[in-house]
Amino acid sequence: MNARAAELGMKDTVYVNCTGLPAAGQQTTARDILRVSCEICRHPVYFNYSSLWLSNLTHPSGRVTDLTNTNRLVRFYADCDGLKTGSTNAAGYCISATAERDGMELIAVVMGAETSQSRNAACKSLLDYGFANFAVVSPDLSDCDNQIPVRLGKDAGVSAVPEADMALLIDKAQKSGVTSEVTLEPTVTAPVSRGQRLGTLTVKSGDLVLKEVPLVAAREVERLSYGEIYRMVLMRAAMARTNAE
């Protein structure tokens, strides 16, 4: 567990046991809980269970046990779909809660609350603040001509695509003024490797640059062989004579 925590960048977490119950030397922080929560969010199947408010288990004998989610925000906060609650005398009432709205997923972490009610109230305030003040934008490149001619290539052109996710968290007040600019190489010479830098996507709000995303080749393009170049020259010469006649 400590090795995995280190991989996730949980620099201030030390596990002494696997239960989470108080023990000398065991510690974590809200930021580290956020890091492990982000990792959990990479596994959507988790939310099939964390988003349930009520469920039940049926014993082989036929006895049915009703289950209620300890995360009351799943029922009482719009769009909340997880994640995990916990409480001990030493740690107080804690929660890592997730909610998704308008394409933006937020995680609120509250630790050390005196009651479950104050824990939930603090979590609601954090989520409300996030949804009220921030937004996620993804620049639309559908109208952009992202094809770059390839000289001496087996393909005439190659598509330039974003190297990374273009989603950008911004102040909601900036959303209406967000623009994007695409700068591409006029041509490129084969061979072209997949992921080769071909340009830049610049996202702005007014004159303020919010993010620059490299645009890279979507696939590789092999270089024509000398024989293929020779045949291509002959074909073009023949076509030119035909057109002249």
C-alpha positions in Angstrom: 0.0 0.0 0.0 2.8 2.4 0.8 4.6 1.6 -2.5 1.4 2.2 -4.4 0.7 5.5 -2.5 4.2 6.6 -3.5 3.5 5.8 -7.2 0.4 8.0 -7.0 2.4 10.9 -5.5 0.9 10.6 -2.0 3.9 12.1 -0.4 2.4 12.7 3.0 0.7 9.3 3.5 2.0 6.5 5.7 0.0 3.3 6.1 0.6 1.1 9.1 -2.4 -1.2 8.6 -4.9 -2.0 5.9 -8.1 -1.1 7.8 -7.7 2.6 8.2 -8.3 2.3 11.9 -6.1 4.6 14.1 -2.5 3.4 14.7 0.7 5.1 15.8 2.4 6.6 12.8 -0.5 6.2 10.3 -1.4 9.4 8.6 -2.6 11.1 5.4 -3.8 14.5 4.1 -6.7 15.9 2.2 -4.5 16.4 -0.9 -3.4 12.7 -0.8 -7.0 11.6 -0.4 -7.7 13.7 -3.5 -4.9 11.9 -5.4 -6.2 8.4 -4.6 -9.7 9.6 -5.4 -8.6 10.6 -8.8 -7.1 7.2 -9.4 -10.4 5.6 -8.3 -12.2 7.8 -10.9 -10.2 6.1 -13.6 -12.3 2.9 -13.0 -15.9 3.7 -13.9 -17.2 0.3 -12.6 -16.7 1.7 -9.1 -19.5 4.2 -9.6 -21.9 1.3 -10.4 -21.9 0.8 -6.6 -20.9 4.1 -5.0 -23.8 5.9 -6.8 -26.4 3.6 -5.3 -28.5 4.9 -2.4 -30.2 1.7 -1.5 -29.5 -1.9 -2.2 -29.8 -5.3 -0.6 -28.1 -8.6 -0.1 -29.9 -11.9 -0.2 -28.6 -14.7 2.0 -28.7 -18.3 0.7 -31.3 -18.9 3.4 -33.5 -16.3 1.8 -33.0 -13.6 4.4 -32.6 -10.1 2.8 -30.4 -7.5 4.3 -31.1 -3.9 3.3 -28.1 -1.6 2.7 -28.0 2.2 2.8 -25.2 4.2 1.4 -23.3 6.1 4.2 -22.7 8.9 1.7 -26.0 10.8 2.0 -24.9 13.3 -0.6 -25.7 10.6 -3.2 -29.3 11.1 -2.4 -29.4 14.7 -1.3 -26.9 16.5 -3.5 -27.7 16.7 -7.3 -25.3 14.8 -9.5 -23.3 13.3 -6.6 -22.1 9.7 -7.6 -19.6 8.8 -4.9 -17.1 8.3 -3.4 -16.2 7.3 0.2 -17.0 8.2 3.7 -15.2 7.3 6.9 -15.1 8.2 10.6 -13.0 7.3 13.7 -12.6 9.1 17.0 -9.1 10.1 16.0 -9.9 11.3 12.5 -13.4 12.7 12.9 -15.9 12.5 10.2 -14.3 12.4 6.7 -15.5 12.2 3.1 -14.3 12.3 -0.5 -17.3 13.1 -2.6 -17.6 13.2 -6.4 -20.2 15.0 -8.5 -20.4 15.6 -12.3 -22.3 18.4 -13.9 -22.1 19.9 -17.4 -19.1 17.8 -18.3 -17.1 18.8 -15.3 -16.4 16.3 -12.4 -15.4 17.7 -9.0 -14.0 16.0 -6.0 -14.5 17.5 -2.6 -12.5 16.3 0.4 -13.4 17.1 4.0 -11.6 15.7 7.0 -11.8 16.1 10.8 -15.4 17.2 10.9 -17.2 17.0 14.3 -20.4 15.4 13.0 -21.6 13.7 9.8 -23.9 16.7 9.3 -21.2 19.3 9.4 -19.1 17.0 7.1 -21.8 16.9 4.5 -22.5 20.6 4.8 -18.9 21.5 4.2 -18.7 19.1 1.3 -21.8 20.7 -0.3 -20.3 24.2 0.1 -17.1 23.1 -1.7 -19.0 21.5 -4.6 -21.4 24.5 -4.9 -18.4 26.8 -5.0 -16.7 24.7 -7.7 -19.8 24.5 -9.9 -20.6 28.1 -9.5 -17.2 29.5 -10.3 -15.5 27.1 -12.8 -16.2 25.4 -16.1 -14.5 22.9 -18.4 -14.0 23.9 -22.1 -12.8 21.7 -24.9 -11.9 23.7 -28.1 -13.8 22.5 -31.2 -11.5 21.6 -34.0 -14.2 20.2 -36.3 -14.0 23.3 -38.6 -10.2 23.4 -38.7 -8.3 22.1 -41.7 -5.8 19.9 -39.9 -4.4 18.1 -43.0 -0.7 18.8 -43.7 0.8 18.0 -47.1 3.6 15.4 -47.0 6.5 15.7 -49.5 7.9 12.4 -50.8 5.5 10.4 -48.7 3.5 7.3 -49.5 0.5 9.3 -48.4 -0.2 12.8 -49.7 -1.0 14.2 -46.3 -1.3 13.6 -42.6 -3.7 14.7 -39.9 -2.5 16.8 -37.0 -4.3 16.0 -33.7 -3.9 17.2 -30.1 -1.1 15.4 -28.2 -3.1 15.5 -25.0 -6.6 16.0 -23.7 -7.7 19.5 -24.6 -10.2 19.9 -21.7 -9.3 23.0 -19.7 -10.6 24.1 -16.3 -11.3 27.9 -16.4 -13.0 30.6 -14.4 -16.6 30.5 -15.5 -16.5 34.3 -16.2 -13.9 33.6 -19.0 -16.0 30.9 -20.8 -17.8 33.2 -23.3 -14.5 34.8 -24.4 -12.5 31.6 -25.0 -11.0 31.3 -28.5 -8.6 28.9 -30.1 -5.8 29.4 -32.6 -4.2 26.6 -34.7 -0.7 27.0 -36.1 0.5 24.2 -38.4 3.6 23.6 -40.5 2.8 24.4 -44.1 4.3 21.1 -45.3 6.4 18.2 -43.9 8.8 15.9 -45.5 8.5 12.1 -45.1 9.2 10.0 -43.2 6.8 11.3 -40.6 6.6 9.4 -37.3 3.4 9.1 -35.3 3.4 11.7 -32.6 5.8 14.0 -34.5 5.2 17.7 -33.6 3.4 19.5 -36.4 2.0 22.6 -34.8 0.3 24.1 -31.8 -3.2 24.7 -30.5 -3.3 27.9 -28.4 -6.4 28.5 -26.2 -6.9 32.1 -25.2 -9.3 34.3 -23.2 -8.8 37.7 -24.7 -5.1 38.2 -24.9 -4.4 35.8 -22.0 -3.0 32.4 -23.1 -4.8 29.7 -21.1 -3.1 26.7 -22.6 -0.9 25.5 -25.4 -1.4 22.0 -26.7 1.1 20.5 -29.2 -0.5 19.1 -32.4 1.1 15.9 -33.6 0.9 13.5 -36.5 -2.0 11.1 -36.0 0.0 8.3 -37.8 3.3 7.6 -39.5 3.9 8.2 -43.2 6.7 6.3 -44.9 9.0 7.9 -47.4 8.8 6.9 -51.0 11.7 4.7 -52.3 13.9 6.0 -55.1 12.1 3.6 -57.5 8.7 4.9 -56.4 9.9 8.5 -56.8 11.2 7.7 -60.3 7.9 6.1 -61.3 5.9 9.1 -59.9 8.1 11.5 -61.9 7.5 9.5 -65.1 3.7 9.4 -64.5 3.6 13.2 -63.9 5.6 13.7 -67.1 3.3 11.5 -69.1 0.2 13.3 -67.7 1.8 16.7 -68.6 2.4 15.5 -72.2 -1.2 14.3 -72.5 -2.6 17.5 -71.2 -0.4 19.5 -73.6 -1.7 17.4 -76.6 
